[in-house]
Amino acid sequence: MIKRIFWIFILTLLLVFISPVYSLDTSFKTIDKYTKRISNKFTRTYCNTSRFGISSDGALAFAIGETNKEFKNNKLNKLIDYSLLKNSIVNDLENKCQVYDFPVNSLEKLDFD
């Protein structure tokens, strides 16, 4: 009898105090903000490095390395559309650094997987 009351009490406590677990909900807005952060980081790093007199190849390698290092372990990396990211980077370079002849295919090493 005491065992039965004890089990009923435990089950009641479990049912009352268990909270539901929701899956991770990632919206388009979140992914867009994350893509913008990556684009801004790459653009700032590339512009600052090239302004210090480093060649464009050196600035590109440094910017890719720094950006990969900072965003490598994020859960949202699986959801990034890399073509949109690369176009955003090229647009930011044109608008913020006045780099108009930046080839998109040079961003192939920018990969967070």
Secondary structure, DSSP 8 states (H G I E B T S, - for coil): -HHHHHHHHHHHHHHHH----------HHHHHHHHHHHHHHHHHHHHHHHHTT--HHHHHHHHHHHHHHHHTT-GGGGG--HHHHHHHHHHHIIIII------GGGGTT----
